[in-house]
Structures are given as C-alpha cells and as structure tokens.
Amino acid sequence: MHSTLTERARCLYGDEYRPTSPRCSSDHDEHYFIEELTFADADSILAMLRELCPQVVDGLLPVWVRNLAYRLVLLQRPDEPALLREAAHNLWSHGPDWDHIAAGLIRRAEGLEAG
C-alpha cells in the first residue's frame, strides 16, 4: 500500500527519473488511482505533478491524467495566478486542442493580479 498519491502514480505509470519497478499490488488498476486523485488535496496533487513531471513536457503520466490533476487543483485553488499559469503551460505543452482554455487561464491570472 502506498502512503502518497505520488507513490501510487509512480507504481502505476512509472517514473522517468527512477528505475522502473514492478507493480507492487493488484489494487493498482487505473480506476483506483483516479478515485484517489479525485479526492486528493491540492498539495498532494501538486507534489505528484512536480515530482513526476518536473519540466512539464516530461514524465510518464498520461496527458489526460495531468489535465485532470490540474483541473482538480484549480477547483480547490481557483484564485492563485501562479497555478493558473502552470496549468496553462501544461495545456500548451500537450497539444493545440486546449489552447483556448490555456489562454483563458492566463487571462484569469492577469485579472487576479490586476485586482
């Protein structure tokens, strides 16, 4: 059993920066991880993202997991310009489909900073 969201994600998806290890338990189906992610606090989610994907464009987390993770963080912390920008950069790094959403996040960040 893992004590952190990061450990569970690492076991399920791997870690570009650490040696690959075999899955350590049969409860590591993706749906268990997504349940844990869904109810995780923002600090746990950000710790996972920053440890497993420190350069935004790297890491082995699937893009859809990253997008969901940032969405969940922003629902918990909607008024933090730095997080809005971080989420926007993630969206820009993984395809043009979400460019309009990324631009909206940047506008929100700028609006918050302007007061």
VOPAGU-422629 format. One record per residue (C-alpha): residue number from 0; residue in three letters; x, y, z. Coordinates in nm, 2 decimals. Example, Ala and Ser with C-alpha at 12.3 -4.5 7.8 and 13.67 -1.06 7.14 Angstrom:
<atoms>
[atom 0; ALA; [1.23; -0.45; 0.78]]
[atom 1; SER; [1.37; -0.11; 0.71]]
</atoms>
This chain:
<atoms>
[atom 0; MET; [0.00; 0.00; 0.00]]
[atom 1; HIS; [0.12; 0.35; -0.08]]
[atom 2; SER; [0.12; 0.64; 0.16]]
[atom 3; THR; [0.11; 0.91; -0.11]]
[atom 4; LEU; [-0.06; 0.99; -0.43]]
[atom 5; THR; [0.29; 1.03; -0.59]]
[atom 6; GLU; [0.39; 0.68; -0.49]]
[atom 7; ARG; [0.07; 0.53; -0.63]]
[atom 8; ALA; [0.11; 0.72; -0.96]]
[atom 9; ARG; [0.48; 0.61; -0.98]]
[atom 10; CYS; [0.39; 0.25; -0.93]]
[atom 11; LEU; [0.11; 0.26; -1.19]]
[atom 12; TYR; [0.27; 0.48; -1.46]]
[atom 13; GLY; [0.64; 0.47; -1.39]]
[atom 14; ASP; [0.89; 0.74; -1.33]]
[atom 15; GLU; [1.12; 0.88; -1.59]]
[atom 16; TYR; [1.38; 0.97; -1.33]]
[atom 17; ARG; [1.38; 0.65; -1.13]]
[atom 18; PRO; [1.44; 0.29; -1.22]]
[atom 19; THR; [1.12; 0.10; -1.32]]
[atom 20; SER; [0.99; -0.13; -1.06]]
[atom 21; PRO; [0.72; -0.39; -1.10]]
[atom 22; ARG; [0.37; -0.32; -0.98]]
[atom 23; CYS; [0.37; -0.39; -0.61]]
[atom 24; SER; [0.00; -0.47; -0.57]]
[atom 25; SER; [-0.30; -0.59; -0.75]]
[atom 26; ASP; [-0.51; -0.29; -0.65]]
[atom 27; HIS; [-0.32; -0.07; -0.89]]
[atom 28; ASP; [-0.58; -0.06; -1.15]]
[atom 29; GLU; [-0.61; 0.29; -1.30]]
[atom 30; HIS; [-0.96; 0.34; -1.16]]
[atom 31; TYR; [-0.83; 0.31; -0.80]]
[atom 32; PHE; [-0.57; 0.58; -0.88]]
[atom 33; ILE; [-0.83; 0.81; -1.04]]
[atom 34; GLU; [-1.05; 0.77; -0.73]]
[atom 35; GLU; [-0.76; 0.87; -0.51]]
[atom 36; LEU; [-0.67; 1.16; -0.74]]
[atom 37; THR; [-1.03; 1.28; -0.74]]
[atom 38; PHE; [-1.04; 1.33; -0.37]]
[atom 39; ALA; [-0.68; 1.43; -0.31]]
[atom 40; ASP; [-0.60; 1.77; -0.17]]
[atom 41; ALA; [-0.42; 2.03; -0.39]]
[atom 42; ASP; [-0.09; 1.99; -0.21]]
[atom 43; SER; [-0.08; 1.61; -0.28]]
[atom 44; ILE; [-0.17; 1.66; -0.64]]
[atom 45; LEU; [0.09; 1.93; -0.70]]
[atom 46; ALA; [0.35; 1.72; -0.53]]
[atom 47; MET; [0.28; 1.43; -0.77]]
[atom 48; LEU; [0.29; 1.66; -1.07]]
[atom 49; ARG; [0.61; 1.83; -0.97]]
[atom 50; GLU; [0.79; 1.51; -0.88]]
[atom 51; LEU; [0.68; 1.30; -1.18]]
[atom 52; CYS; [0.67; 1.58; -1.44]]
[atom 53; PRO; [0.92; 1.85; -1.32]]
[atom 54; GLN; [0.97; 2.00; -1.66]]
[atom 55; VAL; [0.60; 2.00; -1.77]]
[atom 56; VAL; [0.68; 1.82; -2.10]]
[atom 57; ASP; [0.85; 1.52; -1.94]]
[atom 58; GLY; [0.73; 1.24; -1.72]]
[atom 59; LEU; [0.53; 0.93; -1.79]]
[atom 60; LEU; [0.19; 1.04; -1.66]]
[atom 61; PRO; [-0.06; 1.03; -1.94]]
[atom 62; VAL; [-0.17; 1.37; -2.06]]
[atom 63; TRP; [-0.53; 1.32; -1.96]]
[atom 64; VAL; [-0.42; 1.25; -1.61]]
[atom 65; ARG; [-0.21; 1.57; -1.60]]
[atom 66; ASN; [-0.51; 1.77; -1.73]]
[atom 67; LEU; [-0.74; 1.62; -1.48]]
[atom 68; ALA; [-0.49; 1.68; -1.20]]
[atom 69; TYR; [-0.46; 2.05; -1.29]]
[atom 70; ARG; [-0.83; 2.08; -1.32]]
[atom 71; LEU; [-0.88; 1.94; -0.97]]
[atom 72; VAL; [-0.61; 2.17; -0.83]]
[atom 73; LEU; [-0.77; 2.47; -0.98]]
[atom 74; LEU; [-1.11; 2.38; -0.84]]
[atom 75; GLN; [-0.95; 2.38; -0.50]]
[atom 76; ARG; [-0.74; 2.69; -0.55]]
[atom 77; PRO; [-0.92; 2.90; -0.82]]
[atom 78; ASP; [-0.76; 3.23; -0.72]]
[atom 79; GLU; [-0.39; 3.16; -0.75]]
[atom 80; PRO; [-0.23; 3.32; -1.05]]
[atom 81; ALA; [0.08; 3.10; -1.04]]
[atom 82; LEU; [-0.12; 2.78; -1.05]]
[atom 83; LEU; [-0.34; 2.92; -1.33]]
[atom 84; ARG; [-0.03; 2.99; -1.53]]
[atom 85; GLU; [0.12; 2.65; -1.45]]
[atom 86; ALA; [-0.19; 2.47; -1.57]]
[atom 87; ALA; [-0.20; 2.69; -1.89]]
[atom 88; HIS; [0.16; 2.59; -1.97]]
[atom 89; ASN; [0.07; 2.23; -1.92]]
[atom 90; LEU; [-0.21; 2.26; -2.17]]
[atom 91; TRP; [0.00; 2.44; -2.42]]
[atom 92; SER; [0.27; 2.18; -2.40]]
[atom 93; HIS; [0.04; 1.89; -2.49]]
[atom 94; GLY; [-0.15; 1.99; -2.80]]
[atom 95; PRO; [-0.34; 2.27; -2.96]]
[atom 96; ASP; [-0.68; 2.13; -2.86]]
[atom 97; TRP; [-0.67; 2.32; -2.54]]
[atom 98; ASP; [-0.50; 2.64; -2.64]]
[atom 99; HIS; [-0.82; 2.84; -2.59]]
[atom 100; ILE; [-0.86; 2.71; -2.24]]
[atom 101; ALA; [-0.49; 2.79; -2.17]]
[atom 102; ALA; [-0.54; 3.14; -2.29]]
[atom 103; GLY; [-0.84; 3.18; -2.07]]
[atom 104; LEU; [-0.64; 3.06; -1.77]]
[atom 105; ILE; [-0.38; 3.33; -1.84]]
[atom 106; ARG; [-0.64; 3.59; -1.87]]
[atom 107; ARG; [-0.78; 3.49; -1.53]]
[atom 108; ALA; [-0.44; 3.50; -1.38]]
[atom 109; GLU; [-0.38; 3.85; -1.52]]
[atom 110; GLY; [-0.72; 3.96; -1.40]]
[atom 111; LEU; [-0.65; 3.84; -1.05]]
[atom 112; GLU; [-0.31; 4.01; -1.04]]
[atom 113; ALA; [-0.46; 4.34; -1.17]]
[atom 114; GLY; [-0.71; 4.32; -0.88]]
</atoms>
